[in-house]
Amino acid sequence: MKLLVSPINTVEARAALDGGADIIDVKNPKEGSLGANFPWMIRAVIEEIESKKPVSATIGDFNFKPGTASLAALGAAVSGADYIKIGLYDIQTVDQAEELLSKVVKSIKEYDPNKKAVVAAYADYTRINSISPMLLPEIGAKVGFDVVMIDTGIKDGRSTFEYMSEEELTKFVDDARELNLTTALAGTIKFEDIDALNRINPDIIGIRGVVCGGDRSSEIKKELVEEFIAQMNHS
């Protein structure tokens, strides 16, 4: 499993890198679960970490706005992100998801076919009036995405594990792998979730709050990244 850590600036990016993160995920929590940061911040983070690790960039929690999402995705790609991540927020139907995502992946892959397109759905989907993440592997494979992810839409301290069982999360990972998709799990992950994550075995674990000392509005601490990785490797 790889560890994705989500900094908001270059100082946090350096802490995540020095702590051992595998993927540096630039986001802006002020704008939501997958809130978009600025193009210049993506570029600054890439420069700060000297391209030593892949950089991911979130483009937002999107309702049905294919044009807006496509422009945002291209912006992240042009800014240098290796992974471009969109969240399906308030997406009502599979048809809406497929139309939105097909346009987003086209905007990314036409610019650079080596960029990775990432789509997230939310464990708390009933709270945000969106589709179930269990539909994501089939949708992602159909439209040409590379990575499917489960996160939480509302960041109020409740984790993915409070909304979905270990069995459901394992099925999500297994279904995606059968379709040759990379899998990621996030959503207020805590140290006590590491054993279950090792059993589920997604390709990527995404974190922020747990390496900020439990408060995602605080600052990422290198030693907490190191501790999380140590527990991942020894649990």
C-alpha atoms as a printed R data frame, in Angstrom:
    type eleno elety resid chain resno       x      y       z
1   ATOM     1    CA   MET     A     1   0.000  0.000   0.000
2   ATOM     2    CA   LYS     A     2   1.140  3.510  -0.809
3   ATOM     3    CA   LEU     A     3   0.517  6.468   1.468
4   ATOM     4    CA   LEU     A     4  -0.977  9.645  -0.007
5   ATOM     5    CA   VAL     A     5  -0.707 12.704   2.239
6   ATOM     6    CA   SER     A     6  -2.615 15.915   1.480
7   ATOM     7    CA   PRO     A     7  -0.735 19.169   2.177
8   ATOM     8    CA   ILE     A     8  -2.110 22.640   1.551
9   ATOM     9    CA   ASN     A     9   1.223 24.436   1.021
10  ATOM    10    CA   THR     A    10   4.932 23.905   0.453
11  ATOM    11    CA   VAL     A    11   5.813 23.676   4.160
12  ATOM    12    CA   GLU     A    12   3.362 20.821   4.641
13  ATOM    13    CA   ALA     A    13   4.480 19.216   1.382
14  ATOM    14    CA   ARG     A    14   8.048 19.132   2.672
15  ATOM    15    CA   ALA     A    15   6.891 17.578   5.963
16  ATOM    16    CA   ALA     A    16   4.926 14.922   4.062
17  ATOM    17    CA   LEU     A    17   7.875 14.173   1.787
18  ATOM    18    CA   ASP     A    18  10.409 14.025   4.619
19  ATOM    19    CA   GLY     A    19   8.026 11.832   6.609
20  ATOM    20    CA   GLY     A    20   8.008  9.271   3.812
21  ATOM    21    CA   ALA     A    21   4.745  9.870   1.918
22  ATOM    22    CA   ASP     A    22   4.549  8.116  -1.456
23  ATOM    23    CA   ILE     A    23   2.196 10.623  -3.127
24  ATOM    24    CA   ILE     A    24   1.882 14.337  -2.327
25  ATOM    25    CA   ASP     A    25  -1.757 15.402  -2.783
26  ATOM    26    CA   VAL     A    26  -2.249 19.169  -3.059
27  ATOM    27    CA   LYS     A    27  -5.671 20.245  -1.817
28  ATOM    28    CA   ASN     A    28  -7.512 23.123  -0.150
29  ATOM    29    CA   PRO     A    29  -9.710 21.939   2.749
30  ATOM    30    CA   LYS     A    30 -11.375 25.373   2.957
31  ATOM    31    CA   GLU     A    31 -13.250 24.481  -0.249
32  ATOM    32    CA   GLY     A    32 -14.451 21.040   0.843
33  ATOM    33    CA   SER     A    33 -13.390 17.431   1.097
34  ATOM    34    CA   LEU     A    34 -11.564 17.569  -2.247
35  ATOM    35    CA   GLY     A    35 -11.269 21.354  -2.371
36  ATOM    36    CA   ALA     A    36  -9.064 22.693  -5.168
37  ATOM    37    CA   ASN     A    37  -5.884 24.605  -4.467
38  ATOM    38    CA   PHE     A    38  -4.374 27.155  -6.858
39  ATOM    39    CA   PRO     A    39  -2.330 26.382  -9.982
40  ATOM    40    CA   TRP     A    40   0.674 28.253  -8.587
41  ATOM    41    CA   MET     A    41   0.520 26.198  -5.377
42  ATOM    42    CA   ILE     A    42   0.602 22.948  -7.356
43  ATOM    43    CA   ARG     A    43   3.666 24.235  -9.222
44  ATOM    44    CA   ALA     A    44   5.296 25.443  -5.994
45  ATOM    45    CA   VAL     A    45   4.828 22.060  -4.335
46  ATOM    46    CA   ILE     A    46   6.333 20.261  -7.326
47  ATOM    47    CA   GLU     A    47   9.325 22.609  -7.132
48  ATOM    48    CA   GLU     A    48   9.596 22.217  -3.337
49  ATOM    49    CA   ILE     A    49   9.744 18.419  -3.454
50  ATOM    50    CA   GLU     A    50  11.960 18.503  -6.573
51  ATOM    51    CA   SER     A    51   9.700 15.984  -8.339
52  ATOM    52    CA   LYS     A    52  10.948 13.266  -5.969
53  ATOM    53    CA   LYS     A    53   7.420 11.875  -5.590
54  ATOM    54    CA   PRO     A    54   4.288 11.978  -7.747
55  ATOM    55    CA   VAL     A    55   2.013 14.940  -7.085
56  ATOM    56    CA   SER     A    56  -1.753 14.678  -6.998
57  ATOM    57    CA   ALA     A    57  -4.138 17.626  -7.181
58  ATOM    58    CA   THR     A    58  -7.788 17.753  -6.192
59  ATOM    59    CA   ILE     A    59 -10.112 19.816  -8.390
60  ATOM    60    CA   GLY     A    60 -13.203 19.897  -6.202
61  ATOM    61    CA   ASP     A    61 -16.356 18.168  -5.004
62  ATOM    62    CA   PHE     A    62 -18.393 18.440  -8.188
63  ATOM    63    CA   ASN     A    63 -22.077 18.434  -8.888
64  ATOM    64    CA   PHE     A    64 -23.152 18.024 -12.511
65  ATOM    65    CA   LYS     A    65 -21.010 20.610 -14.299
66  ATOM    66    CA   PRO     A    66 -19.035 18.745 -16.988
67  ATOM    67    CA   GLY     A    67 -17.608 21.883 -18.619
68  ATOM    68    CA   THR     A    68 -16.421 23.460 -15.380
69  ATOM    69    CA   ALA     A    69 -14.940 20.159 -14.227
70  ATOM    70    CA   SER     A    70 -13.150 19.618 -17.543
71  ATOM    71    CA   LEU     A    71 -11.513 23.043 -17.389
72  ATOM    72    CA   ALA     A    72 -10.474 22.459 -13.759
73  ATOM    73    CA   ALA     A    73  -8.995 19.070 -14.641
74  ATOM    74    CA   LEU     A    74  -7.000 20.538 -17.513
75  ATOM    75    CA   GLY     A    75  -5.774 23.309 -15.210
76  ATOM    76    CA   ALA     A    76  -4.438 20.771 -12.719
77  ATOM    77    CA   ALA     A    77  -2.809 18.775 -15.514
78  ATOM    78    CA   VAL     A    78  -1.146 21.845 -17.047
79  ATOM    79    CA   SER     A    79   0.072 22.873 -13.584
80  ATOM    80    CA   GLY     A    80   2.048 19.644 -13.428
81  ATOM    81    CA   ALA     A    81  -0.026 17.242 -11.327
82  ATOM    82    CA   ASP     A    82   0.549 13.551 -12.067
83  ATOM    83    CA   TYR     A    83  -2.823 12.547 -10.584
84  ATOM    84    CA   ILE     A    84  -5.945 14.683 -11.106
85  ATOM    85    CA   LYS     A    85  -8.729 13.918  -8.637
86  ATOM    86    CA   ILE     A    86 -12.429 14.787  -8.814
87  ATOM    87    CA   GLY     A    87 -15.193 14.043  -6.318
88  ATOM    88    CA   LEU     A    88 -18.752 13.091  -7.285
89  ATOM    89    CA   TYR     A    89 -20.708 15.342  -4.933
90  ATOM    90    CA   ASP     A    90 -24.475 15.635  -5.457
91  ATOM    91    CA   ILE     A    91 -24.294 13.459  -8.571
92  ATOM    92    CA   GLN     A    92 -27.712 11.845  -8.789
93  ATOM    93    CA   THR     A    93 -27.410  9.091 -11.404
94  ATOM    94    CA   VAL     A    94 -24.947  6.786 -13.128
95  ATOM    95    CA   ASP     A    95 -25.679  8.609 -16.402
96  ATOM    96    CA   GLN     A    96 -24.682 11.936 -14.851
97  ATOM    97    CA   ALA     A    97 -21.502 10.402 -13.442
98  ATOM    98    CA   GLU     A    98 -20.539  8.851 -16.765
99  ATOM    99    CA   GLU     A    99 -21.138 12.051 -18.731
100 ATOM   100    CA   LEU     A   100 -19.217 14.206 -16.256
101 ATOM   101    CA   LEU     A   101 -16.285 11.823 -15.966
102 ATOM   102    CA   SER     A   102 -15.986 11.072 -19.669
103 ATOM   103    CA   LYS     A   103 -15.486 14.789 -20.335
104 ATOM   104    CA   VAL     A   104 -12.998 15.134 -17.482
105 ATOM   105    CA   VAL     A   105 -10.889 12.182 -18.599
106 ATOM   106    CA   LYS     A   106 -10.885 13.473 -22.189
107 ATOM   107    CA   SER     A   107  -9.544 16.857 -21.059
108 ATOM   108    CA   ILE     A   108  -6.763 15.146 -19.066
109 ATOM   109    CA   LYS     A   109  -5.720 12.462 -21.537
110 ATOM   110    CA   GLU     A   110  -5.795 14.705 -24.613
111 ATOM   111    CA   TYR     A   111  -3.269 16.913 -22.841
112 ATOM   112    CA   ASP     A   112  -1.098 14.050 -21.558
113 ATOM   113    CA   PRO     A   113  -2.151 10.379 -21.743
114 ATOM   114    CA   ASN     A   114   0.302  9.544 -18.945
115 ATOM   115    CA   LYS     A   115  -1.593 11.613 -16.376
116 ATOM   116    CA   LYS     A   116  -3.727  9.571 -13.982
117 ATOM   117    CA   ALA     A   117  -7.428 10.382 -13.635
118 ATOM   118    CA   VAL     A   118  -8.820  9.764 -10.141
119 ATOM   119    CA   VAL     A   119 -12.497  9.744  -9.183
120 ATOM   120    CA   ALA     A   120 -13.769  9.717  -5.616
121 ATOM   121    CA   ALA     A   121 -17.218  8.907  -4.319
122 ATOM   122    CA   TYR     A   122 -18.245  9.278  -0.710
123 ATOM   123    CA   ALA     A   123 -18.884  6.786   2.050
124 ATOM   124    CA   ASP     A   124 -21.475  9.214   3.476
125 ATOM   125    CA   TYR     A   125 -23.212  9.501   0.089
126 ATOM   126    CA   THR     A   126 -26.698  9.466   1.594
127 ATOM   127    CA   ARG     A   127 -25.858 12.654   3.533
128 ATOM   128    CA   ILE     A   128 -24.771 14.534   0.412
129 ATOM   129    CA   ASN     A   129 -27.400 13.221  -1.996
130 ATOM   130    CA   SER     A   130 -24.958 11.418  -4.260
131 ATOM   131    CA   ILE     A   131 -24.432  7.968  -5.766
132 ATOM   132    CA   SER     A   132 -23.050  4.994  -3.881
133 ATOM   133    CA   PRO     A   133 -19.289  4.452  -4.097
134 ATOM   134    CA   MET     A   134 -19.998  0.784  -4.805
135 ATOM   135    CA   LEU     A   135 -21.020  1.892  -8.331
136 ATOM   136    CA   LEU     A   136 -17.669  3.543  -8.910
137 ATOM   137    CA   PRO     A   137 -15.524  0.645 -10.199
138 ATOM   138    CA   GLU     A   138 -17.870 -0.089 -13.099
139 ATOM   139    CA   ILE     A   139 -18.327  3.614 -13.912
140 ATOM   140    CA   GLY     A   140 -14.600  4.341 -13.667
141 ATOM   141    CA   ALA     A   141 -13.665  1.450 -15.927
142 ATOM   142    CA   LYS     A   142 -16.295  2.378 -18.497
143 ATOM   143    CA   VAL     A   143 -15.165  6.002 -18.896
144 ATOM   144    CA   GLY     A   144 -11.419  5.346 -18.728
145 ATOM   145    CA   PHE     A   145 -10.401  6.521 -15.262
146 ATOM   146    CA   ASP     A   146  -7.269  5.066 -13.675
147 ATOM   147    CA   VAL     A   147  -8.029  5.239  -9.952
148 ATOM   148    CA   VAL     A   148 -11.254  4.879  -7.966
149 ATOM   149    CA   MET     A   149 -11.417  6.177  -4.414
150 ATOM   150    CA   ILE     A   150 -13.732  6.312  -1.419
151 ATOM   151    CA   ASP     A   151 -13.594  9.397   0.814
152 ATOM   152    CA   THR     A   152 -16.008 11.216   3.115
153 ATOM   153    CA   GLY     A   153 -17.886 14.232   1.785
154 ATOM   154    CA   ILE     A   154 -18.549 16.002   5.075
155 ATOM   155    CA   LYS     A   155 -15.487 16.418   7.279
156 ATOM   156    CA   ASP     A   156 -16.945 16.352  10.772
157 ATOM   157    CA   GLY     A   157 -14.683 13.761  12.373
158 ATOM   158    CA   ARG     A   158 -16.674 10.733  11.212
159 ATOM   159    CA   SER     A   159 -14.683  8.250   9.187
160 ATOM   160    CA   THR     A   160 -15.366  6.057   6.174
161 ATOM   161    CA   PHE     A   161 -15.449  3.096   8.563
162 ATOM   162    CA   GLU     A   162 -18.508  4.571  10.311
163 ATOM   163    CA   TYR     A   163 -20.488  4.458   7.057
164 ATOM   164    CA   MET     A   164 -19.175  1.350   5.335
165 ATOM   165    CA   SER     A   165 -18.232 -2.064   6.680
166 ATOM   166    CA   GLU     A   166 -14.890 -3.747   6.166
167 ATOM   167    CA   GLU     A   167 -16.699 -6.253   3.947
168 ATOM   168    CA   GLU     A   168 -18.110 -3.496   1.716
169 ATOM   169    CA   LEU     A   169 -14.731 -1.800   1.417
170 ATOM   170    CA   THR     A   170 -13.064 -5.111   0.571
171 ATOM   171    CA   LYS     A   171 -15.668 -5.738  -2.134
172 ATOM   172    CA   PHE     A   172 -15.034 -2.245  -3.539
173 ATOM   173    CA   VAL     A   173 -11.303 -2.964  -3.770
174 ATOM   174    CA   ASP     A   174 -11.840 -6.440  -5.244
175 ATOM   175    CA   ASP     A   175 -14.375 -5.196  -7.815
176 ATOM   176    CA   ALA     A   176 -12.030 -2.426  -8.930
177 ATOM   177    CA   ARG     A   177  -9.021 -4.731  -9.198
178 ATOM   178    CA   GLU     A   178 -10.986 -7.117 -11.415
179 ATOM   179    CA   LEU     A   179 -11.450 -4.156 -13.766
180 ATOM   180    CA   ASN     A   180  -7.715 -3.298 -13.641
181 ATOM   181    CA   LEU     A   181  -8.290 -0.125 -11.659
182 ATOM   182    CA   THR     A   182  -6.066  1.250  -8.904
183 ATOM   183    CA   THR     A   183  -7.898  1.638  -5.580
184 ATOM   184    CA   ALA     A   184  -7.687  4.265  -2.847
185 ATOM   185    CA   LEU     A   185  -9.372  4.648   0.546
186 ATOM   186    CA   ALA     A   186  -9.542  7.870   2.553
187 ATOM   187    CA   GLY     A   187 -11.970  9.688   4.818
188 ATOM   188    CA   THR     A   188 -10.825 10.644   8.341
189 ATOM   189    CA   ILE     A   189  -8.583  7.588   8.576
190 ATOM   190    CA   LYS     A   190  -7.206  7.063  12.089
191 ATOM   191    CA   PHE     A   191  -4.308  5.078  13.525
192 ATOM   192    CA   GLU     A   192  -6.767  2.494  14.835
193 ATOM   193    CA   ASP     A   193  -7.969  1.829  11.269
194 ATOM   194    CA   ILE     A   194  -4.570  0.589  10.074
195 ATOM   195    CA   ASP     A   195  -5.191 -3.091  10.878
196 ATOM   196    CA   ALA     A   196  -8.444 -3.094   8.908
197 ATOM   197    CA   LEU     A   197  -6.790 -1.239   6.032
198 ATOM   198    CA   ASN     A   198  -4.055 -3.856   5.884
199 ATOM   199    CA   ARG     A   199  -6.734 -6.552   5.592
200 ATOM   200    CA   ILE     A   200  -8.656 -4.639   2.916
201 ATOM   201    CA   ASN     A   201  -5.363 -3.856   1.152
202 ATOM   202    CA   PRO     A   202  -6.193 -0.911  -1.140
203 ATOM   203    CA   ASP     A   203  -3.392  0.306  -3.387
204 ATOM   204    CA   ILE     A   204  -3.398  3.762  -1.795
205 ATOM   205    CA   ILE     A   205  -4.394  5.143   1.629
206 ATOM   206    CA   GLY     A   206  -5.197  8.869   1.714
207 ATOM   207    CA   ILE     A   207  -4.748 10.888   4.908
208 ATOM   208    CA   ARG     A   208  -4.527 14.400   6.262
209 ATOM   209    CA   GLY     A   209  -6.137 14.935   9.676
210 ATOM   210    CA   VAL     A   210  -4.413 12.016  11.387
211 ATOM   211    CA   VAL     A   211  -0.966 13.451  10.562
212 ATOM   212    CA   CYS     A   212  -2.073 16.934  11.648
213 ATOM   213    CA   GLY     A   213  -2.603 15.598  15.176
214 ATOM   214    CA   GLY     A   214  -6.276 14.835  14.550
215 ATOM   215    CA   ASP     A   215  -7.323 18.308  13.360
216 ATOM   216    CA   ARG     A   216  -7.237 18.636   9.575
217 ATOM   217    CA   SER     A   217  -7.141 22.440   9.899
218 ATOM   218    CA   SER     A   218  -3.848 22.159  11.791
219 ATOM   219    CA   GLU     A   219  -0.458 21.512  10.161
220 ATOM   220    CA   ILE     A   220   1.014 18.232   8.881
221 ATOM   221    CA   LYS     A   221   3.774 16.947  11.151
222 ATOM   222    CA   LYS     A   222   6.640 14.905   9.703
223 ATOM   223    CA   GLU     A   223   6.909 12.675  12.761
224 ATOM   224    CA   LEU     A   224   3.228 11.705  12.521
225 ATOM   225    CA   VAL     A   225   3.686 10.735   8.868
226 ATOM   226    CA   GLU     A   226   6.653  8.598   9.938
227 ATOM   227    CA   GLU     A   227   4.611  7.030  12.744
228 ATOM   228    CA   PHE     A   228   1.693  6.223  10.433
229 ATOM   229    CA   ILE     A   229   4.009  4.525   7.949
230 ATOM   230    CA   ALA     A   230   5.732  2.573  10.724
231 ATOM   231    CA   GLN     A   231   2.381  1.274  11.956
232 ATOM   232    CA   MET     A   232   1.290  0.417   8.404
233 ATOM   233    CA   ASN     A   233   4.427 -1.671   7.982
234 ATOM   234    CA   HIS     A   234   4.312 -3.413  11.338
235 ATOM   235    CA   SER     A   235   0.639 -4.040  12.055
